[in-house]
Amino acid sequence: MDLFTHAPSLDLPLAERLRPKTLAEFIGQQKFADPARPLLRNLREKNYLPNLILWGPPGTGKTTFARLISTEAKANFISCNAIETGAKDLREIGASAQRRRVEFQEKTILFIDEIHRLNKSQQDVLLPFTEKGDLVLIGATTENPSYELNSALLSRSQVLVFERLATADLQILLERAAGFVEVNLGDILSSEATLGFLASISGDARQLLNIFESLIYVFKNKSSEYQFPLSVEEFSKFNFSSTIRYDKKGDEHHDTISAFIKSVRGSDPDAAIYYLARMLEGGEDPVFIARRLVISASEDVGNADPKALPLAVAALQAVELVGMPEARISLAQVTTYLASAPKSNRAYMAINLALEFVRKTGALPIPLSLRSAQTKTAKELGYGKGYKYSHDYERGFAKQDLLPKEALDKKFYEPSNHGFEKNILDYLAWLRGE
């Protein structure tokens, strides 16, 4: 064997050269990598390793963890990417693992990166091999496995949720990288620039190392364009692309719009504007955001501030008329307005209660006094008879039964005492003589 086959090549990216060789070197995700936790304890004491789905953002150590677990388990490690792997390939891998288990009692771990990209039939191929113990499956995904993986495969796996790396972990990794390439971190970045750098990369270790590798290249080539150690201002001149993680069809989309609307509903304009900025920076469709604000104007503000709905509709029209980037201003205006407005969901509750009642009781007979009497036959049947025209009465109100008789005791809309809706509450009480 060539003794230098496994030596880290200088041609490899820094992130690859720094990949940990043991679990002791692994940074972050201590809830899984800690030897005292059940996963590693069961592996070491009982040689037991379940099928695993590693779910988390990019650059959080999913691939590295899979490799280290494989080493710990003393298993054959087969790695593939779901995009490049078909059902035939998976059958061949499974059959080969089965032979090794039967003939040599060897364990095989199959690691599939981006496992959410396997279709249903491809996922089904894996089931018999995992059920019989021919191989242990470890899949990595950035998407919610509950949505992307077959229930049969998911039920046979343990899901480990990988979190973005904390700033303290990123600091350790950055210092380790500086030591690895034999440079002093303080000679490259000022302490302020370092803190800004760590905060800007959304807990992505791979992104951290890729950017730092670029900085090292400039530093070692003694470029006169930059003054080292870099200040915050000097560091910003590198114009590294935004590291905001946002998938317009995945979890980030659903989680961020959920946080946005809940912040509006929770009357926190600062939180609402923050999540708005997250979505816009991530490339979310501004029309989608505006439509959700129109819904929130009725659902969450309602009659507590009747101006909320026309303002939200106007913002939607503005977004469609002017587009980005100016549309951000209209979105910010309506976001802060709705978040700061008094809240009422009584209109939302009223229609839900009414729908529930209609679905339960069907089409109850409309009172004869309310039916249209436009034809002779209708009039002969008593349609419209006894109807009281409200404008003919004092207060513009005539007390009469307008609901079907089977629903006379129902009360669907009960105004709150928030904002303008308190006026409605008081007015209805006055009309009814309450």
Summary of the structure (lengths in Angstrom):
residues: 434
radius of gyration: 31.7
end to end distance: 94.5
largest distance: 104.9
contacts: 1263
relative contact order: 0.07
helix: 56%
strand: 7%
